[in-house]
Amino acid sequence: VQLQASGGGLVQAGASLRLSCAASGRTFMLGWFRQAPGKEREFLASIRSSDGTTDYAQSVKGRFTLSRDDAQNMIDLQMNSLKPEDTATYYCNAHYYGLDLWGKGTQVTVSS
């Protein structure tokens, strides 16, 4: 299974962005992480393929919303009220038969 992420960009604080991740096949779970320069990779949100259960990091709960399109094996991360501290490289992640799969990162930059 391969993951293709898209949707990053440069926005001002308070703006919104939507990231998309397309998986080439069905996975057990899809989600998003991010990594800012000099920091560890951070979990943001995930959705379980079997029942659509979502999980969010406290840092983004209420601002970020994860949705899925089962037919397309895609997930979207709607990011609202973006802050400069949201600036990072965002990575799509999938759980697939015990493996952690990663897509190429997409850059999100939020200017103040």
C-alpha positions as CSV (number, residue, x, y, z in Angstrom):
1,V,0.0,0.0,0.0
2,Q,1.3,3.4,-0.9
3,L,0.1,6.8,0.5
4,Q,-0.1,10.0,-1.5
5,A,-0.6,13.2,0.5
6,S,-1.6,16.6,-0.9
7,G,-2.9,20.0,0.2
8,G,-0.2,21.7,2.1
9,G,0.7,25.3,1.6
10,L,1.4,28.8,3.1
11,V,-1.4,30.5,4.9
12,Q,-1.9,33.2,7.4
13,A,-2.9,32.6,11.0
14,G,-6.6,32.0,11.4
15,A,-6.9,30.5,8.0
16,S,-7.9,27.0,7.0
17,L,-6.3,24.2,5.0
18,R,-7.4,20.8,3.9
19,L,-5.0,17.9,3.6
20,S,-5.8,14.8,1.7
21,C,-4.3,11.3,1.8
22,A,-5.0,8.7,-0.7
23,A,-4.1,5.0,0.0
24,S,-3.6,2.6,-2.9
25,G,-5.4,-0.1,-1.0
26,R,-7.5,-0.7,2.1
27,T,-5.8,-0.3,5.4
28,F,-6.8,-0.9,9.1
29,M,-6.2,2.7,10.1
30,L,-5.3,6.0,8.4
31,G,-4.1,9.1,10.1
32,W,-1.9,12.2,10.2
33,F,1.3,13.1,12.1
34,R,3.4,16.2,11.8
35,Q,7.0,17.1,12.5
36,A,8.3,20.6,13.1
37,P,12.0,21.4,12.8
38,G,13.9,20.2,15.8
39,K,10.9,18.4,17.2
40,E,9.7,14.8,17.3
41,R,7.0,13.5,15.0
42,E,3.6,14.2,16.7
43,F,0.4,12.3,16.3
44,L,-2.5,14.4,15.2
45,A,-5.5,12.3,14.3
46,S,-6.5,8.8,13.1
47,I,-9.6,7.0,11.8
48,R,-10.2,3.3,12.1
49,S,-11.3,1.7,8.8
50,S,-13.6,-0.9,10.4
51,D,-16.0,1.5,12.1
52,G,-14.9,5.0,11.5
53,T,-13.8,5.7,15.1
54,T,-11.6,8.8,15.2
55,D,-9.0,9.8,17.7
56,Y,-7.4,13.3,18.0
57,A,-4.4,14.8,19.8
58,Q,-5.5,17.3,22.4
59,S,-3.5,20.0,20.7
60,V,-5.8,19.9,17.6
61,K,-9.1,18.7,19.0
62,G,-11.8,21.1,18.1
63,R,-9.7,22.7,15.3
64,F,-8.9,19.7,13.1
65,T,-11.4,17.3,11.7
66,L,-10.7,14.0,10.0
67,S,-13.1,12.5,7.5
68,R,-12.9,9.6,5.1
69,D,-14.1,8.5,1.7
70,D,-14.2,4.7,1.9
71,A,-14.8,4.3,-1.8
72,Q,-11.6,6.1,-2.6
73,N,-9.5,4.9,0.3
74,M,-8.9,8.6,1.2
75,I,-9.0,10.7,4.2
76,D,-9.1,14.4,4.6
77,L,-7.8,16.5,7.4
78,Q,-9.7,19.8,7.7
79,M,-7.6,22.3,9.6
80,N,-9.2,25.4,10.9
81,S,-8.0,28.4,12.9
82,L,-4.4,27.6,12.0
83,K,-1.7,29.0,14.3
84,P,2.0,29.6,13.6
85,E,2.8,26.7,15.8
86,D,1.0,24.4,13.4
87,T,3.9,25.0,11.0
88,A,5.4,21.6,10.2
89,T,5.7,18.9,7.7
90,Y,2.6,16.8,7.8
91,Y,2.7,13.0,7.1
92,C,0.0,10.6,6.3
93,N,0.2,7.3,8.2
94,A,-1.4,3.9,7.7
95,H,-1.5,0.8,9.8
96,Y,-1.4,-2.2,7.5
97,Y,-1.0,-5.8,8.9
98,G,1.3,-4.7,11.7
99,L,3.2,-2.3,9.6
100,D,3.4,1.5,9.9
101,L,3.4,3.1,6.4
102,W,4.2,6.7,5.7
103,G,3.6,9.0,2.8
104,K,5.8,11.8,1.7
105,G,5.4,14.8,3.8
106,T,3.5,17.9,2.8
107,Q,4.6,21.3,4.2
108,V,2.2,23.5,6.0
109,T,3.4,27.0,6.9
110,V,1.3,29.4,9.0
111,S,2.5,33.0,9.1
112,S,1.6,35.3,11.9
